[in-house]
């Protein structure tokens, strides 16, 4: 018991709020309960960690390194609790510092202008007029008067050409109105929602998205999205580019090597990882159903919670990858850049509707 760090077991920082303690416990209880395949001893340890850290007095004693004795026994003199890992309360992970010139997609931010919200059929009226004119000019190419049969055919072609021209004109006007409405609604805004400042991983990811991916033409960044059918901020961040959407969760986990296997299980250093949990798999499935025709990916963006290196295998498992910030900027930036020439205002509006909170005006 003395060698188990309760904060590490729950996968939270030492300055985590009571709400974060409760959320972490509930997430881990689902997979560590004996009925879910866990062991009774492990679940008792998880429950002990939750009861200790959820009570302010017990947590304060725990943080001071004091181990309380059982109630029925005499209270012994306080002794220093042995810890598996050295505390680093002031540790802050480094921000992403990838040279833009090293990114294969960065040239798009320099040479491609900011684009509109829809691709309007700009040549539709000209095509309709040309088609109608070509049909009307048929008699001029034939000598004398047209026989009755050809005259009837010519009139039918004229009617069809006029109908096509009217149809194309209406499509053009509708697309133009939709573009103007989208521009009036969204303007040139590229970031929606308000990012949390704590824990520090949220702030670092928000800065990363603005400094890198938001520079792509057509990219739109979101903070705090609810899953369809939910009213809570289930997804920390998201980036939409054309018909590609990446959902991002920021995690501060212990140094080590992380990967996600094919069935969505998390591994650290070759062993099942029990120090944290994620709802990103459910979010990817929910947004895939909610946005037909949009390709959705999930990324666990990992930062070290103390001194040491975090490495990952970015191969996706069940739609979700574990990545470090430099890998994320390179790989996901390249993936989004392949569809950055269009902003579909229908998709944009659907994702924007999932933002839970906006910054105060």
N, C-alpha and C positions, 0 to 999 in steps of 0.2 A: 504494500500500500504506500509506503514512504517513497518508493521509487517511481510512482506514477504521478505525472504532472496533470492536475485536473484541467488546466487551461489547454494543454496539448490534447488531452483526451477529448474535450469538447470542440477543439479546433477553433478557438477564439483567442483574441488578444487579451492581455491582462487588464486593459482599460475598457473591456466590453461592458455594455450596459446590461441591466437586468433582462430587458427584452431580448437582447442577443443571446444571453445565456439560455433563456427559455426556448428560443427558436432552435438553437443548436442541439439542445437536449431532445426536443421533439423529433427533429430530423434523424438523429442517431438512434433514438429509441425504436424507430420503425424498422431498422435493420439489425439492431443488437438485441432485441427482445427474444427470449427463448422460443416464442411462437413463430418468429420470423427466421429462425435458424441460428440465433446467437446462443451463448451459454449463460447459465444462471449467474455464474460468478462475474462474468464481464458486465452483465446488465446491472448487477448490484453495485459494481464499481462505478458505472455510469450514473446510476441513481444517487450514489453517495457524492459524486462530483457535483451534480446538479443541486442537491440539497445544501451542500456547503457553499457553493458560489451564488446561489439565489438568496441566501440569508446574509444581510449586510454584516452582522456581527461575526458570524462564522467565517465569512469571506475575509474580513479584516484580520482575524486571527490566522487564517490560512496564509494570507499574504505576508504576515510577519514571521512565518515559519514556525508557528506554535501548533503542536498537535494536542488536541484535547483528549483527555482520558475518558473512559466510560463513566457514566453518571454514578454507578454503584461503587466505584473504586475511589480511594483517596486521590485528591488532585496532586499529581507529581509536579516537581519543578519544571517550568517550561524548558523545552530543549529545541535546538535548532533542527528544522526539518531538512533532510537530505533531498536534493533536487537532482533529477537526471540531467537537466539542462540549466545552464547559467542564465539568470534573468538579465534581460536587456531592455528595461522599460523605455529607454530613450532611443531605441533603434528605429530608424526610418529607412525603408528600402530606397534604392536609387531610382531616379526617374529615367525613362527611356531616352537614350541619347544616340540614336542611329543617324549617321550622316545622310541627309536627303539624297546626295549624289550617288549613294550606293544602292538606292532603291530602283528596281527596273521600271517602275511605273511613274516615277517622279516627273518625268518630262511632260506628262499630261497636265500637270498643274501649271506649267509655264506657257504652253503653246495652245491650249484649248480654252476658249473663253467660257465664261459662265453661261449655261444653256437655259432654254425655256422649260416649261413643265410638260408640254406635249409636243409630239411631232405632227404638226398640222399638214393636211394635204395641200400644200401651197400651189401645186400645179393643177389642181382639180378644175378650176374655172377655165384655164387655158386649154386643157384637154377637151373639156366639153364643147367649147367654142370651135376648136379645130375639127372635132368630130362632126358637129352639126354643119359647119361650112363645107367639109368634104362631101357630105351627103347631098347638100343643096347644089353643089357644083357638078353633080353627075350629069344632069341634062345638057350642060354646056359642052360636055365632051362628046355628046352623041349628035349626029346630024339630023335635022328635021324634028318633027314631033315624035314623042314617045308613043309606041303602041299602047293601047289600053291596059294590057297586062303589065307591061313595064311601068306604066304610070302608077298603077296601084301599088306595085312593089316599091317604087320610089317614094310614094307618100307614106307607106308603112315605115320605110327606113327613116324618113324625116321625123315621123312621130317618135320612133325609138330613140333617135339621136337627141331630140329635144328632151325626152324623159331622162336620158342619161345625163345630159347637161344640167338639168334641174336637180337631179339626185346628187351629183358631184358638188354642185353649188351649195346645196343644203348641208352636206357633210362638211364642206369647208367652213361655212358660217358657224355650224355647231362646234367644230373643233376650235375655231377662233374664239368663240364665246367661252368655251371651257378653259382655254389657255388664259384669257383675261381674268376669268373668275379665280383660277388658281394663283395667278400672279397677285391679284388683289388680296387673296386669303393668306398666302405665304410670303409674298415678296421675294427677296433674296435671302431669306432666313435659312440658315443651315443647321442650327442646333435647336432642339426642342426639349423641354423639360428641365428640371433642376437636379444636378448631381449632388449626392451627399458628400460632405467634406470629411466625414469620419465613417469607417476607418480610413486610414491614409491611402489604402489601395484604391478607394473610390475616386479620390482626388487625383491620384496619379494617372488612372485610366482616363478620366475626363480630360486631363491635359493632353494625354497622348492622342486621343481621338481628334481633338481640335487642331493640334499641331501637325498631324500627319494625314489621317484618312479624310478629314473634312476638307482637305485641300483638293481632293478629286472633283472634277466637274460632275455635277449631278449627285454628289454624296450628301446625305442628310443624316445627322447624328441625333440620337434620342437618349434621354436619361429617365430611368424609372418607368418601365412599361409594365402594365398588368397583362396577364394572360387573358385570352378570351373567356368571359364568364367570371372573372375575378375583379376585385376593386383595389387590390393591393399591388405595390410595386414589386412584382415577382422577378423582373429582369432588370439588372443594374443598368446596362447600356445596350444600345443597338446602333447599327449603321446600315442604311438602305442605299443601294446604288443600282438604279435601273430596276431589274427584277431579281436582285440578289440581296438577301438580308442576313446579317450576322448578329447573333445575340451573344452578349458578353457578360460574364460574371467575374468580378475581381475577388481574388482569394489571397490572403496572407497565410501561407503554410510553411512548415518547417523546411529548411534546406534539404535537398535530395532530388532524386530523379522520379518524375511522375509520368504516368501514361494511362490511357483509357482503353480497355480491351473491347472486343466486338460486342459484348452484351452490356456495355456501359458501366462496368466495374472499374473503380479507381485503384491504381497500384502505386506504391512508393517504394523505391529501391527493391523492386522484385517481390514485394509482399502486399497483400490487400491493405488498403489505406483506410483506417478507421478514425483518423484525426479530423475529418471534415466531411461535409456532405454538400450536395447540390441538387437543385430542382431544374437544372438547365435541360435535362433530357425531356422532361414533360413540356417545358416551354417550347422547345424546337418542334415537338409533335403538334402542340396546340396551334402554333403560328403557321405550320405547314398546312394544316386543315383550314385555317382561317383565311389564308392568302393563296388560293389556287393559282398556279402558274408562276409562283415566286419560289426560288430556291433558297432554303433556309439552312443556316449552319449555326452551331453553338461553339463558343470558345471559353474555356476556363483560363483566365489570364492570371498567372501565378507570380506572386512576389514573395521573397523570403521574409519570414517573421522575425528572424534574428540573423546575425552574421553568418554568412555561408552562401553557397550558390544553389540556385534552383535550375534544373535542366528538365527537359521534357521530350517525349516522343510525340510530335504533332499529328501522327496518324489518327484520323477520326475513328471513334468507336460509338456506334449508335447515334451518329450525327453530331457528336461533340468531340472537340480536340482540347488537349492541355497544351498551353503555349506560354513561353516567356514573352515579355514585351517586344524585344527585337524580332523574334520569329513571327509574332503576330503582325507587326507593321509590314514585314516583307511578304509573308505568305498571303495574309488576308487582303492586304493592299493590292497585290497582284490579282487575286481572285475577283475583287470588286471592280478593279480597273477594266476588266474585260467587258463590263456592261455599264460604263459610266457616261455614255453619250445620250441617255434618255432619262427623264424624270417622269414616271407615270403618276399623274396626279391622283388617280384612283387608289393606287397602292399607297402613295404618300399619305393620303387622307385617312386610310384605314389604319396605318401604323400610328399616325399622329393621334388618332382617337384613343389609343391605348396609353398615352402618357398620363400618369396619375397626378402630377403636380407641376405647375409652371412657376418660375421665379416671380417674385412680387414686382409689379410695375414700378 
